[in-house]
Amino acid sequence: MDKDRIKGAAQQAGGAIKEAAGKATGDAKLQAEGRADRAAGAAKSAIGGAKDAAREALK
């Protein structure tokens, strides 16, 4: 498993926590930051998945 996939999953989890905290406190900025972190994490995870697929294809 590529390290980008791991980092991406961690960033997505952190973003979900931020977003939930923003909803709970009514903080729109924190909520938006959480959504942005989740999206960035998803992108990073997708890049890691592509790297994994490329490695497997070269075997």
C-alpha positions as a LaTeX table, in Angstrom:
\begin{tabular}{lrrr}
\hline
Residue & $x$ (\AA) & $y$ (\AA) & $z$ (\AA) \\
\hline
Met1 & 0.00 & 0.00 & 0.00 \\
Asp2 & 1.39 & 3.37 & $-1.00$ \\
Lys3 & 2.13 & 5.92 & 1.72 \\
Asp4 & $-0.01$ & 8.49 & $-0.12$ \\
Arg5 & $-3.06$ & 6.25 & 0.40 \\
Ile6 & $-2.36$ & 6.10 & 4.13 \\
Lys7 & $-1.79$ & 9.84 & 4.42 \\
Gly8 & $-4.91$ & 10.50 & 2.34 \\
Ala9 & $-7.06$ & 8.29 & 4.55 \\
Ala10 & $-5.72$ & 10.03 & 7.66 \\
Gln11 & $-6.41$ & 13.44 & 6.15 \\
Gln12 & $-9.94$ & 12.39 & 5.22 \\
Ala13 & $-10.58$ & 11.22 & 8.79 \\
Gly14 & $-9.21$ & 14.46 & 10.22 \\
Gly15 & $-11.36$ & 16.45 & 7.83 \\
Ala16 & $-14.46$ & 14.54 & 8.86 \\
Ile17 & $-13.72$ & 15.30 & 12.51 \\
Lys18 & $-13.17$ & 18.99 & 11.73 \\
Glu19 & $-16.37$ & 19.14 & 9.73 \\
Ala20 & $-18.36$ & 17.48 & 12.51 \\
Ala21 & $-16.87$ & 19.83 & 15.08 \\
Gly22 & $-17.78$ & 22.78 & 12.88 \\
Lys23 & $-21.36$ & 21.56 & 12.57 \\
Ala24 & $-21.64$ & 20.96 & 16.31 \\
Thr25 & $-20.34$ & 24.42 & 17.21 \\
Gly26 & $-21.93$ & 26.28 & 14.31 \\
Asp27 & $-18.50$ & 27.31 & 13.00 \\
Ala28 & $-18.89$ & 27.58 & 9.23 \\
Lys29 & $-15.17$ & 28.20 & 8.69 \\
Leu30 & $-14.16$ & 25.02 & 10.55 \\
Gln31 & $-16.81$ & 23.09 & 8.65 \\
Ala32 & $-15.45$ & 24.36 & 5.33 \\
Glu33 & $-11.89$ & 23.50 & 6.35 \\
Gly34 & $-13.05$ & 19.99 & 7.17 \\
Arg35 & $-14.68$ & 19.58 & 3.76 \\
Ala36 & $-11.50$ & 20.85 & 2.08 \\
Asp37 & $-9.34$ & 18.45 & 4.09 \\
Arg38 & $-11.61$ & 15.54 & 3.18 \\
Ala39 & $-11.41$ & 16.44 & $-0.52$ \\
Ala40 & $-7.62$ & 16.80 & $-0.41$ \\
Gly41 & $-7.35$ & 13.49 & 1.41 \\
Ala42 & $-9.50$ & 11.78 & $-1.19$ \\
Ala43 & $-7.29$ & 13.15 & $-3.96$ \\
Lys44 & $-4.13$ & 12.02 & $-2.17$ \\
Ser45 & $-5.62$ & 8.58 & $-1.64$ \\
Ala46 & $-6.53$ & 8.34 & $-5.32$ \\
Ile47 & $-2.96$ & 9.22 & $-6.30$ \\
Gly48 & $-1.69$ & 6.49 & $-4.00$ \\
Gly49 & $-4.11$ & 4.04 & $-5.56$ \\
Ala50 & $-2.85$ & 4.93 & $-9.02$ \\
Lys51 & 0.72 & 4.39 & $-7.87$ \\
Asp52 & $-0.22$ & 0.99 & $-6.45$ \\
Ala53 & $-1.91$ & 0.04 & $-9.71$ \\
Ala54 & 1.11 & 1.13 & $-11.73$ \\
Arg55 & 3.43 & $-0.93$ & $-9.54$ \\
Glu56 & 1.22 & $-4.00$ & $-9.95$ \\
Ala57 & 1.09 & $-3.51$ & $-13.72$ \\
Leu58 & 4.89 & $-3.47$ & $-13.90$ \\
Lys59 & 5.25 & $-6.79$ & $-12.09$ \\
\hline
\end{tabular}
